[in-house]
Protein backbone atom coordinates (compact mmCIF):
# COMPACT_ATOMS: atom_id res chain seq x y z
CA UNK A 1 0.00 0.00 0.00
CA UNK A 2 2.87 2.42 0.69
CA UNK A 3 3.99 2.48 -2.94
CA UNK A 4 0.62 3.94 -3.93
CA UNK A 5 0.59 6.42 -1.01
CA UNK A 6 4.18 7.67 -0.50
CA UNK A 7 2.98 10.69 1.52
CA UNK A 8 1.31 8.35 4.02
CA UNK A 9 4.55 6.37 4.29
CA UNK A 10 6.56 9.55 4.86
CA UNK A 11 4.12 10.70 7.55
CA UNK A 12 4.27 7.27 9.24
CA UNK A 13 8.08 7.13 9.20
CA UNK A 14 8.38 10.72 10.47
CA UNK A 15 5.97 10.05 13.33
CA UNK A 16 7.80 6.86 14.30
CA UNK A 17 11.17 8.61 14.10
CA UNK A 18 9.98 11.19 16.63
CA UNK A 19 8.09 8.87 18.96
CA UNK A 20 11.08 6.48 18.96
CA UNK A 21 12.68 8.65 21.64
CA UNK A 22 9.78 8.94 24.09
CA UNK A 23 6.65 6.87 23.37
CA UNK A 24 5.90 4.53 26.26
CA UNK A 25 3.03 2.45 27.63
CA UNK A 26 1.17 5.39 29.18
CA UNK A 27 0.91 9.12 28.59
CA UNK A 28 2.46 9.87 32.00
CA UNK A 29 5.50 7.69 31.29
CA UNK A 30 5.87 9.30 27.88
CA UNK A 31 5.84 12.81 29.38
CA UNK A 32 8.41 11.85 32.03
CA UNK A 33 10.65 10.26 29.43
CA UNK A 34 10.47 13.20 27.02
CA UNK A 35 11.37 15.63 29.80
CA UNK A 36 14.44 13.51 30.52
CA UNK A 37 15.27 12.90 26.86
CA UNK A 38 15.20 16.49 25.60
CA UNK A 39 18.49 17.57 27.26
CA UNK A 40 20.11 14.28 26.25
CA UNK A 41 19.02 14.65 22.63
CA UNK A 42 20.11 18.30 22.43
CA UNK A 43 23.56 17.48 23.80
CA UNK A 44 23.77 14.39 21.57
CA UNK A 45 23.02 16.55 18.52
CA UNK A 46 25.92 18.82 19.51
CA UNK A 47 28.05 15.72 20.04
CA UNK A 48 27.11 14.38 16.62
CA UNK A 49 28.13 17.65 15.06
CA UNK A 50 31.46 17.46 16.85
CA UNK A 51 31.91 13.77 16.01
CA UNK A 52 31.34 14.33 12.30
CA UNK A 53 34.24 16.79 12.31
CA UNK A 54 36.56 14.47 14.29
CA UNK A 55 37.15 11.69 11.80
CA UNK A 56 36.07 8.25 10.62
CA UNK A 57 35.92 6.52 14.02
CA UNK A 58 33.66 9.17 15.50
CA UNK A 59 31.54 9.26 12.35
CA UNK A 60 31.01 5.51 12.73
CA UNK A 61 29.54 6.11 16.18
CA UNK A 62 27.11 8.63 14.70
CA UNK A 63 26.23 6.23 11.90
CA UNK A 64 25.42 3.42 14.35
CA UNK A 65 23.07 5.70 16.32
CA UNK A 66 21.38 6.84 13.11
CA UNK A 67 20.92 3.23 11.95
CA UNK A 68 19.45 2.25 15.33
CA UNK A 69 17.11 5.23 15.02
CA UNK A 70 16.04 4.90 11.39
CA UNK A 71 15.50 1.14 11.17
CA UNK A 72 12.53 0.94 13.59
CA UNK A 73 11.05 4.12 12.12
CA UNK A 74 9.74 2.05 9.21
CA UNK A 75 7.94 -0.36 11.56
CA UNK A 76 7.19 1.06 15.01
CA UNK A 77 8.41 4.04 17.01
CA UNK A 78 8.45 3.00 20.66
CA UNK A 79 10.91 4.02 23.34
CA UNK A 80 11.92 0.43 24.09
CA UNK A 81 13.49 0.12 20.63
CA UNK A 82 15.84 3.01 21.42
CA UNK A 83 17.46 1.19 24.35
CA UNK A 84 20.32 -0.34 22.28
CA UNK A 85 21.28 3.14 21.03
CA UNK A 86 21.24 4.77 24.49
CA UNK A 87 24.85 4.05 25.55
CA UNK A 88 26.10 5.49 22.27
CA UNK A 89 23.74 8.44 22.58
CA UNK A 90 25.08 9.15 26.07
CA UNK A 91 28.65 9.15 24.69
CA UNK A 92 27.61 11.63 22.02
CA UNK A 93 25.79 13.74 24.62
CA UNK A 94 28.96 13.82 26.73
CA UNK A 95 30.94 14.99 23.71
CA UNK A 96 28.26 17.57 23.03
CA UNK A 97 28.42 18.77 26.65
CA UNK A 98 32.17 19.17 26.40
CA UNK A 99 31.76 21.06 23.14
CA UNK A 100 28.96 23.37 24.33
CA UNK A 101 30.19 24.06 27.84
CA UNK A 102 33.83 24.22 26.77
CA UNK A 103 32.95 26.90 24.23
CA UNK A 104 31.07 28.86 26.89
CA UNK A 105 34.00 28.58 29.27
CA UNK A 106 36.44 29.76 26.60
CA UNK A 107 34.17 32.74 25.83
CA UNK A 108 34.01 33.60 29.52
CA UNK A 109 37.78 33.44 29.84
CA UNK A 110 38.33 35.63 26.79
CA UNK A 111 35.93 38.30 27.99
CA UNK A 112 37.40 38.18 31.50
CA UNK A 113 40.94 38.58 30.19
CA UNK A 114 40.23 41.85 28.40
N, C-alpha and C positions, 0 to 999 in steps of 0.2 A: 504493500500500500504506500510506502514512503516514496517510491519512485514516481508515483503519480501526484504526490502532494509534498514536494520538497520543502515548502514553507512550514508545514506541520512538523516535519522531521527536524528542521532547524530550530523551531520553537521548543520541541521536546528535548533536544540535546542541550540547548541553552539553559532551560529550566533545570535539567539534571546536573549540569555543570555547576550551577549555583547552589542547588540544594545539597550537593555532594558534601559540602563543608559543614552543614548544620542540621539537616533534616533528621529528626529522631522519632521515637515512638509516640511522643505526645507534644502538644504545642509548648508546654512549659519547659520540657527538656530542650526543645529546639531553641527557645529564646535564651536559655542559660548557655547553651553551647555557642550560639552565635555571638553572644556578648564576650565569651572567652576567646572565640576564634578570630574576631576582627583584629585585635592587636597582633596576634600571631600571623595572620595573613598579610597585614600591612608590612610588618617587618620582614616576612618571607619574600614579599615582592621586592623590597629594597635589597634583600640578600640575593635574589635571583638576578637583579640588575648588576650587582657587584660580581656575582659568580660568572656571568656571561663575559665580563671583561677580563676575568682572571686567567682563563685558559681552558684547554680541553677537559681536564679532570673535573673542574668545577662545572663546566657546561654539561658534563655527563650527569652530575647530580641533579641539575635543573631538568634535564631531559627525563630522568627517571620519575621525578615528581609529576611532570606534565603527562607522562604516559599513564601513571597511576590515576591521575585526575581525568584524563580524556576517555580512557577505555570504558569505565562504567557509565559515562555520560550518555552512551548510546543505548544503554539498557535501563539502568535505575540510578537515581542520585540520592543515596542515603548515606548518612554520616558513617555508618559502620564500614562502608567500603573505602573510606579515607584512612582508616587505621594503619594500613601498611605504609602509607606515605608520611605519616606523622613524624617519625624520627628524622627523616630527611628534611621535612618542612621546618622542624625545630632547628636543625643545623643552619638552614638558610635564614631563618628568623634571627638566629644569633649573629650571623654574618651581617644581616641587615641592621641589627642593633648597633654593632660595631661601626658600621658605615655611617648610620644616621647620627648616633650620639658622638662618634669621633669627629665628625664634621662640625657639629655644634660646639664641641669642646675646642677645636682648632679655631673656630670663629671667635669664641670667647677669649681665647688667649691672644689672638691678633688684635682685638679691639682693646684689651686690657694693656697691651704692650705699648700702645701709641699714646 
